[in-house]
């Protein structure tokens, strides 16, 4: 009689990240990413927050980005440059919110997932004219075809 070996696949499955995915966004985040097949660049996309309190909008952004990146473990950003009214992130979110890495430009946000991958977003100031902000976003993600995009 042959011996049948069985594997416990439940042990192999990645654990659900504590606190994520967050509930559905309360407000649709305004961001644009390069296509998944796009040539690698130093910046992966842009985020145009609604207010200067970016921590209040962070869960909504992460909910949307986690579909592409997976569970986010860390966010590094120069919080004092943009956010005038900080709110803290709860520890149960499973999210480390930290200041910028050494040499990190003040207008870039680094989002690291639990697997070591990183997404870099350019922050567009919330009081930027929306037409100008969308133009910058389109040029950033696809400089060749930026004029063909229509934002409505």
C-alpha positions in Angstrom: 0.0 0.0 0.0 1.4 3.4 -1.1 1.9 6.1 1.5 0.0 9.2 0.6 1.6 12.4 1.8 -0.7 15.3 2.5 0.2 19.0 2.9 -1.6 21.4 5.1 -2.2 24.2 2.7 -3.8 26.3 5.4 -0.3 26.7 6.8 1.1 27.8 3.5 -1.5 30.6 2.9 -0.4 34.1 3.7 -1.9 35.5 6.8 -4.5 38.3 6.4 -2.8 41.5 7.3 -4.2 43.0 10.6 -6.5 45.9 10.0 -6.5 45.6 6.2 -8.2 45.7 3.8 -9.9 48.8 5.3 -13.6 49.3 4.7 -14.7 50.8 1.5 -13.4 54.4 0.9 -15.5 57.1 2.4 -14.3 59.5 -0.3 -12.9 58.5 -3.6 -9.2 59.2 -3.6 -7.8 61.2 -6.5 -4.7 59.3 -7.8 -3.3 58.0 -11.0 -0.8 55.2 -11.5 1.4 54.1 -14.3 0.1 51.0 -16.1 1.3 47.7 -14.7 3.3 47.0 -17.9 4.8 50.5 -18.0 8.6 51.1 -18.0 9.9 51.3 -14.5 10.4 54.9 -13.3 11.4 56.5 -10.0 7.8 57.6 -9.4 4.8 55.2 -9.9 2.0 57.7 -9.8 0.5 60.8 -8.2 -2.0 61.5 -5.5 -4.0 64.7 -5.3 -5.6 64.7 -1.8 -8.8 66.6 -1.1 -7.5 68.4 2.0 -4.3 69.2 3.8 -5.0 66.6 6.4 -3.6 63.7 4.4 -3.8 61.3 7.4 -7.6 61.6 7.3 -7.5 60.4 3.7 -4.8 57.8 4.1 -7.2 54.8 4.7 -9.1 55.6 1.5 -5.9 55.8 -0.5 -4.6 52.6 1.0 -7.9 50.8 0.3 -7.6 51.7 -3.4 -3.8 51.0 -3.7 -3.9 47.6 -1.9 -5.8 46.2 -4.9 -2.6 46.7 -6.8 0.2 46.5 -4.2 -1.3 44.2 -1.6 -1.5 44.9 2.2 0.5 48.1 3.0 2.9 47.8 5.9 4.6 51.2 6.0 4.0 54.8 4.8 7.0 57.2 4.7 6.3 60.8 4.1 7.3 64.3 5.2 4.1 64.8 7.1 4.9 68.2 8.5 5.3 69.6 5.0 1.7 69.1 3.9 -0.5 68.0 6.7 -1.5 70.8 9.1 -4.0 68.8 11.2 -2.6 65.4 11.8 -4.7 62.6 13.1 -2.9 59.5 14.4 -3.2 56.1 12.7 -4.4 53.4 15.1 -1.9 50.6 15.8 -4.6 48.0 15.0 -4.4 49.1 11.4 -1.2 47.2 11.0 0.3 50.3 9.4 3.6 52.0 10.3 3.4 55.7 9.6 6.8 57.2 9.7 8.7 60.3 8.6 10.7 60.4 5.4 13.6 58.1 4.7 17.0 59.8 4.6 17.2 61.7 1.3 13.5 61.2 0.5 12.1 64.3 -1.4 9.4 66.1 0.6 6.8 65.7 -2.2 7.1 61.9 -2.5 5.2 59.3 -0.4 6.7 55.8 -0.2 4.3 53.0 0.5 5.8 49.6 1.3 3.8 46.4 1.2 4.3 43.4 3.5 6.3 41.6 0.8 9.0 44.3 0.5 7.7 46.0 -2.7 7.4 49.7 -2.8 5.1 52.2 -4.6 6.2 55.8 -4.9 3.6 58.6 -5.3 4.1 62.2 -6.0 2.0 64.4 -3.7 0.2 67.2 -5.5 -0.8 69.9 -3.0 -4.6 69.8 -2.4 -5.0 73.5 -3.1 -3.6 73.1 -6.7 -6.0 74.0 -9.4 -7.7 70.7 -10.3 -7.1 71.1 -14.1 -3.4 71.7 -13.5 -3.2 68.8 -11.0 -4.7 66.4 -13.5 -2.4 67.6 -16.2 0.6 67.0 -13.9 -0.7 63.5 -13.0 -1.2 62.5 -16.7 2.2 63.8 -17.7 3.8 61.9 -14.8 2.2 58.5 -15.6 2.5 58.7 -19.4 4.5 61.5 -20.8 4.1 60.4 -24.4 0.3 60.1 -24.4 -0.6 62.7 -21.7 -2.5 64.9 -24.2 -4.8 62.0 -25.2 -6.3 61.6 -21.7 -9.6 63.3 -21.0 -10.5 63.8 -17.4 -14.2 64.6 -16.7 
